[in-house]
Amino acid sequence: MDTDSARILALRALGWLAADDALFDAFLTSSGTDVAAVRAAADTPALLTSMLDFVLQSDEWVLACAGELAVAPTELALARAVLGGRDRMHWT
């Protein structure tokens, strides 16, 4: 996956997250940010990796997001790795 594909997938995942009020509020609370800051930074790797980290905390969220976006669940983790400079890649 290249950076552009990862960014597009992450933006789609952000849209999925934002459509769920309760889950989006949980993201805002856990990240210490607000809607205005998310809008301002929505296309930055920092915000997108933070959001993907949040989604990747729960298998249920990963499966729901991947299902809604019609991608394999592993694509979300791969997008996170690409956008984060592969800072969390492991091979175990």
N, CA, C and O of each residue as an XYZ file, in Angstrom:
368
protein
N       0.854     -1.173      0.000
C       0.000      0.000      0.000
C       0.896      1.230      0.000
O       1.837      1.324      0.787
N       0.596      2.169     -0.886
C       1.375      3.405     -0.920
C       0.738      4.449      0.006
O      -0.357      4.244      0.529
N       1.428      5.546      0.193
C       0.983      6.580      1.126
C      -0.360      7.177      0.721
O      -1.215      7.402      1.578
N      -0.559      7.434     -0.558
C      -1.837      8.007     -1.000
C      -2.997      7.055     -0.724
O      -4.053      7.483     -0.259
N      -2.809      5.784     -1.005
C      -3.865      4.798     -0.738
C      -4.153      4.701      0.753
O      -5.308      4.598      1.166
N      -3.099      4.736      1.555
C      -3.272      4.680      3.008
C      -4.026      5.908      3.513
O      -4.903      5.794      4.369
N      -3.686      7.071      2.986
C      -4.346      8.309      3.399
C      -5.828      8.276      3.032
O      -6.679      8.651      3.839
N      -6.134      7.832      1.826
C      -7.524      7.762      1.385
C      -8.318      6.785      2.249
O      -9.436      7.089      2.665
N      -7.748      5.626      2.516
C      -8.434      4.656      3.364
C      -8.638      5.223      4.767
O      -9.709      5.054      5.351
N      -7.636      5.886      5.305
C      -7.765      6.469      6.636
C      -8.828      7.556      6.667
O      -9.579      7.655      7.637
N      -8.902      8.361      5.636
C      -9.950      9.381      5.574
C     -11.334      8.748      5.496
O     -12.284      9.256      6.093
N     -11.449      7.669      4.782
C     -12.723      6.944      4.727
C     -13.062      6.371      6.100
O     -14.219      6.400      6.521
N     -12.054      5.851      6.797
C     -12.273      5.325      8.148
C     -12.667      6.447      9.108
O     -13.499      6.248      9.993
N     -12.075      7.610      8.935
C     -12.454      8.757      9.755
C     -13.923      9.110      9.515
O     -14.643      9.432     10.460
N     -14.359      9.053      8.295
C     -15.765      9.290      7.987
C     -16.665      8.270      8.662
O     -17.723      8.612      9.190
N     -16.238      7.016      8.640
C     -16.996      5.970      9.324
C     -17.076      6.267     10.817
O     -18.145      6.174     11.420
N     -15.954      6.620     11.400
C     -15.906      6.911     12.837
C     -16.792      8.106     13.174
O     -17.553      8.063     14.141
N     -16.697      9.163     12.387
C     -17.460     10.381     12.659
C     -18.964     10.160     12.523
O     -19.746     10.908     13.111
N     -19.380      9.165     11.774
C     -20.797      8.881     11.598
C     -21.425      8.207     12.818
O     -22.649      8.148     12.940
N     -20.595      7.707     13.707
C     -21.080      7.057     14.932
C     -20.834      8.020     16.086
O     -19.715      8.122     16.587
N     -21.876      8.724     16.505
C     -21.719      9.774     17.513
C     -21.037      9.290     18.789
O     -20.121      9.944     19.288
N     -21.467      8.170     19.312
C     -20.909      7.675     20.575
C     -19.430      7.303     20.413
O     -18.604      7.643     21.259
N     -19.113      6.620     19.347
C     -17.736      6.200     19.116
C     -16.831      7.399     18.813
O     -15.691      7.459     19.273
N     -17.351      8.343     18.039
C     -16.572      9.537     17.731
C     -16.316     10.350     18.994
O     -15.218     10.871     19.187
N     -17.324     10.461     19.851
C     -17.129     11.151     21.134
C     -16.070     10.447     21.978
O     -15.266     11.098     22.645
N     -16.073      9.118     21.947
C     -15.049      8.371     22.687
C     -13.664      8.663     22.126
O     -12.704      8.809     22.883
N     -13.555      8.748     20.806
C     -12.272      9.099     20.188
C     -11.830     10.490     20.615
O     -10.676     10.689     20.994
N     -12.739     11.447     20.555
C     -12.401     12.815     20.946
C     -11.935     12.857     22.397
O     -10.940     13.510     22.712
N     -12.638     12.175     23.265
C     -12.277     12.156     24.678
C     -10.924     11.490     24.896
O     -10.080     12.016     25.621
N     -10.720     10.342     24.273
C      -9.465      9.613     24.497
C      -8.263     10.321     23.888
O      -7.144     10.184     24.382
N      -8.489     11.074     22.820
C      -7.372     11.756     22.161
C      -7.160     13.169     22.696
O      -6.145     13.803     22.407
N      -8.122     13.661     23.478
C      -7.999     15.004     24.026
C      -8.153     16.097     22.985
O      -7.608     17.190     23.139
N      -8.884     15.808     21.942
C      -9.076     16.785     20.870
C     -10.553     17.148     20.765
O     -11.377     16.657     21.536
N     -10.874     17.992     19.828
C     -12.269     18.361     19.598
C     -12.554     18.343     18.097
O     -11.656     18.148     17.279
N     -13.815     18.550     17.760
C     -14.235     18.462     16.359
C     -13.486     19.466     15.494
O     -13.070     19.130     14.386
N     -13.308     20.675     15.971
C     -12.611     21.698     15.183
C     -11.174     21.281     14.887
O     -10.681     21.476     13.776
N     -10.514     20.715     15.870
C      -9.133     20.268     15.669
C      -9.072     19.092     14.692
O      -8.147     18.999     13.885
N     -10.049     18.206     14.769
C     -10.096     17.078     13.829
C     -10.285     17.600     12.414
O      -9.608     17.151     11.489
N     -11.193     18.536     12.243
C     -11.410     19.111     10.907
C     -10.145     19.774     10.379
O      -9.799     19.623      9.208
N      -9.463     20.502     11.242
C      -8.264     21.229     10.820
C      -7.111     20.297     10.464
O      -6.289     20.619      9.606
N      -7.053     19.149     11.120
C      -5.920     18.237     10.930
C      -6.308     16.929     10.250
O      -5.525     15.979     10.244
N      -7.502     16.870      9.683
C      -8.032     15.609      9.163
C      -7.142     14.942      8.125
O      -7.169     13.719      7.986
N      -6.370     15.710      7.407
C      -5.554     15.129      6.339
C      -4.086     14.984      6.747
O      -3.223     14.794      5.890
N      -3.802     15.070      8.032
C      -2.412     14.938      8.474
C      -2.134     13.507      8.944
O      -3.011     12.863      9.520
N      -0.937     13.016      8.705
C      -0.602     11.673      9.175
C      -0.778     11.524     10.689
O      -1.189     10.460     11.152
N      -0.479     12.555     11.455
C      -0.597     12.455     12.915
C      -2.034     12.170     13.338
O      -2.277     11.282     14.155
N      -2.971     12.910     12.793
C      -4.372     12.699     13.162
C      -4.859     11.359     12.640
O      -5.540     10.626     13.357
N      -4.520     11.032     11.410
C      -4.996      9.788     10.815
C      -4.425      8.567     11.527
O      -5.140      7.584     11.717
N      -3.160      8.605     11.923
C      -2.599      7.467     12.661
C      -3.227      7.367     14.043
O      -3.495      6.265     14.524
N      -3.463      8.498     14.683
C      -4.119      8.492     15.991
C      -5.512      7.886     15.886
O      -5.901      7.070     16.722
N      -6.254      8.278     14.876
C      -7.596      7.752     14.681
C      -7.562      6.259     14.394
O      -8.361      5.500     14.942
N      -6.636      5.834     13.533
C      -6.534      4.402     13.239
C      -6.099      3.620     14.470
O      -6.586      2.512     14.693
N      -5.195      4.169     15.271
C      -4.824      3.513     16.524
C      -6.054      3.291     17.393
O      -6.222      2.231     17.996
N      -6.906      4.301     17.449
C      -8.135      4.187     18.234
C      -9.014      3.063     17.695
O      -9.459      2.209     18.462
N      -9.266      3.048     16.420
C     -10.132      2.025     15.817
C      -9.526      0.636     16.007
O     -10.245     -0.331     16.257
N      -8.214      0.543     15.888
C      -7.543     -0.759     15.969
C      -7.520     -1.341     17.384
O      -7.070     -2.469     17.580
N      -7.995     -0.588     18.357
C      -8.052     -1.094     19.737
C      -9.097     -2.197     19.918
O      -9.007     -2.986     20.859
N     -10.066     -2.254     19.041
C     -11.178     -3.182     19.212
C     -11.417     -3.978     17.942
O     -11.612     -3.416     16.864
N     -11.398     -5.287     18.086
C     -11.699     -6.127     16.926
C     -13.081     -5.808     16.368
O     -13.281     -5.811     15.154
N     -14.029     -5.533     17.252
C     -15.391     -5.206     16.814
C     -15.393     -3.954     15.937
O     -16.064     -3.919     14.906
N     -14.644     -2.930     16.344
C     -14.582     -1.698     15.562
C     -13.893     -1.933     14.229
O     -14.338     -1.438     13.193
N     -12.802     -2.695     14.262
C     -12.068     -2.987     13.026
C     -12.977     -3.705     12.033
O     -13.038     -3.341     10.858
N     -13.673     -4.714     12.510
C     -14.546     -5.480     11.622
C     -15.702     -4.627     11.102
O     -16.070     -4.730      9.932
N     -16.267     -3.798     11.954
C     -17.366     -2.932     11.518
C     -16.891     -1.916     10.487
O     -17.547     -1.707      9.466
N     -15.770     -1.295     10.751
C     -15.224     -0.302      9.827
C     -14.850     -0.947      8.502
O     -15.220     -0.456      7.436
N     -14.118     -2.045      8.574
C     -13.697     -2.732      7.355
C     -14.908     -3.192      6.550
O     -14.918     -3.087      5.323
N     -15.921     -3.698      7.232
C     -17.126     -4.141      6.546
C     -17.825     -2.989      5.845
O     -18.251     -3.118      4.698
N     -17.941     -1.870      6.532
C     -18.594     -0.692      5.955
C     -17.812     -0.154      4.754
O     -18.402      0.299      3.773
N     -16.484     -0.208      4.841
C     -15.640      0.322      3.764
C     -15.341     -0.712      2.685
O     -14.712     -0.396      1.676
N     -15.789     -1.941      2.896
C     -15.578     -3.045      1.956
C     -14.098     -3.293      1.691
O     -13.665     -3.413      0.545
N     -13.326     -3.368      2.787
C     -11.904     -3.698      2.702
C     -11.610     -4.815      3.699
O     -12.392     -5.062      4.617
N     -10.500     -5.471      3.512
C     -10.072     -6.473      4.485
C      -9.657     -5.765      5.775
O      -9.060     -4.691      5.714
N      -9.954     -6.335      6.925
C      -9.559     -5.710      8.187
C      -8.063     -5.404      8.266
O      -7.661     -4.413      8.874
N      -7.257     -6.239      7.661
C      -5.810     -6.013      7.688
C      -5.403     -4.739      6.953
O      -4.335     -4.184      7.213
N      -6.248     -4.278      6.042
C      -5.948     -3.041      5.310
C      -5.891     -1.842      6.247
O      -5.096     -0.927      6.034
N      -6.721     -1.837      7.277
C      -6.700     -0.735      8.241
C      -5.374     -0.708      9.001
O      -4.793      0.357      9.208
N      -4.908     -1.864      9.408
C      -3.619     -1.935     10.107
C      -2.473     -1.559      9.169
O      -1.520     -0.897      9.580
N      -2.569     -1.976      7.937
C      -1.530     -1.637      6.966
C      -1.509     -0.133      6.696
O      -0.440      0.470      6.605
N      -2.682      0.466      6.569
C      -2.753      1.919      6.365
C      -2.128      2.641      7.549
O      -1.414      3.627      7.369
N      -2.389      2.160      8.750
C      -1.814      2.772      9.939
C      -0.287      2.667      9.890
O       0.414      3.629     10.199
N       0.214      1.517      9.507
C       1.665      1.317      9.441
C       2.298      2.238      8.407
O       3.345      2.833      8.661
N       1.676      2.355      7.259
C       2.225      3.206      6.198
C       2.215      4.672      6.633
O       3.219      5.367      6.479
N       1.103      5.142      7.167
C       1.007      6.546      7.568
C       1.916      6.874      8.742
O       2.362      8.012      8.887
N       2.190      5.890      9.573
C       3.060      6.099     10.725
C       4.517      5.837     10.425
O       5.337      5.758     11.340
N       4.848      5.702      9.164
C       6.239      5.446      8.805
C       6.687      4.054      9.225
O       7.870      3.805      9.460
N       5.725      3.167      9.314
C       5.972      1.776      9.727
C       6.591      1.697     11.118
O       7.347      0.774     11.420
N       6.260      2.682     11.966
C       6.833      2.736     13.300
C       6.377      1.613     14.209
O       7.036      1.332     15.210
N       5.290      0.974     13.896
C       4.798     -0.097     14.750
C       4.735     -1.438     14.036
O       4.040     -2.346     14.492
N       5.434     -1.577     12.945
C       5.419     -2.844     12.222
C       6.178     -3.886     13.038
O       7.243     -3.614     13.592
N       5.621     -5.049     13.094
C       6.301     -6.184     13.698
C       5.953     -7.413     12.877
O       4.982     -7.422     12.120
N       6.735     -8.412     13.033
C       6.595     -9.573     12.147
C       6.309    -10.841     12.940
O       6.643    -11.944     12.509
N       5.689    -10.672     14.099
C       5.381    -11.862     14.900
C       3.918    -12.171     14.873
O       3.481    -13.140     15.494
